[in-house]
Amino acid sequence: MDNQTESLMAGGAAKKARKVPADNRMHGLDFLRIIFALLIVFGHYRVGAVDNGVFEGDPGPRVYNFIRFAVEMFFVLSGLLIAKSVKDRSYVNYMIARIVRITPALLFCATITFAVAVILADTKWGVRADWQHWLASVTVLPLLINDTWGIDWPYWSLTYEFRFYFLAGFYMIFFKTERALLIATAVWMAASLFALVIDNVALQTLTVSRASGCFAMGIMLHFITSVPRYRMQALIVMIPSLLVAQISMMREAGLRHINGDDFILYWPEAVGATLFMVIVIGAFVYVPMPKRADKALQLGGMMTYPLYLLHMFVGWVIIAKCADHGMRIDLAILTAMVVIVPVAVVISAWGEPFVGKYLKAALKSSTNAIEPHLPKALWKLLYTPQVKRKPPKPVAVPTADVQPVLPVQVLSPDASR
């Protein structure tokens, strides 16, 4: 067999070995995001609307209160997806991708919330209808500093998401291997646990301990599902991650109870909630989705972000208007969801790509202009990918039974005449 044939066959085998059902994994997680985003919306409408006086009635059975922890599910998903996405990306490209992903939806959703609050002259239910909070929301950076700068109450979780993005980018600069990332996450969990035990506010802010356990659970799921050689180490680091998440959830539930919330989270429930998150998300990494549903699932997964940003105040306004006309609470909630979900889909399908295209071009041109003026060491930190994947070794093709190729005389077109 000649060298060319061997290289073609080896390349084909290597290409086959590299074929991983990544699309199915992502679409399974998209499906999960859709389900839990709708649960968050329902929980905020069914329980929150009653607790905050938007609607008079019974807030429902105790199990409804556990829907609030679907937000923690999104923290776990963020840890998993960010750990997967940072591979082969430089810090600059990673930050551009994050800014392009989070900013357009904030622009649309914060503006709609602000407009509805101003038009109705209504500042109830946690909305902060002033120019300062609108500007803080659309420019993103104030949200990184403080979780009270968002124009609507659900924006609190963005503060912890953005801090995690920043911390993940920090990892990308200094930790260039999977092993280093695993060790850094273990140190992060130790610091978070220490901050929660001693109840030090400054250290809790620095370690993002309000959500660090959930983010680390997602990172460990990445190692367990995608990096087999570190699977055992990841299972070990998963234990303090679960513990940090449980302590944080119970602590936040206790603070809410002190402030008048009737719901109390008990330790067995916190343990069960965190285990449920890990098992469900870990299972859906492998759940295959129908190929024909790829685009719908991708759009649905992307839609969950503007849906979360938009649903609270605007939805409560719709529910309150329905209540004024004598509508039952379940029908009022359905009406709000019928209005809010399509708006979120439109923002995700058309608004975000339109704004994101120009934002990405502006950020690219800015970084390209700065790049030649950077010192070599700084350039290497900012522009070197985090982890370089090693290409699979070519598969050796057995040649024992292959007949030798006889030389063939090459004839020119005119030679046969």
Salt bridges, closest charged atoms under 4 A:
ASP23 OD2 - LYS291 NZ 3.80
ASP30 OD2 - HIS27 ND1 3.62
ASP30 OD1 - ARG33 NH1 3.20
GLU72 OE2 - ARG210 NH1 3.10
ASP88 OD2 - ARG389 NH1 2.53
ASP130 OD1 - HIS133 ND1 2.86
GLU178 OE2 - LYS87 NZ 2.69
GLU178 OE1 - HIS222 NE2 3.74
ASP199 OD1 - ARG251 NH2 3.57
GLU252 OE1 - ARG210 NE 3.54
GLU252 OE2 - ARG251 NH1 3.39
ASP261 OD2 - ARG68 NH1 3.11
GLU269 OE2 - ARG62 NH2 2.71
ASP294 OD1 - HIS27 NE2 3.62
ASP294 OD2 - LYS291 NZ 3.31
ASP330 OD1 - ARG46 NE 3.62
GLU352 OE1 - ARG101 NH1 2.92
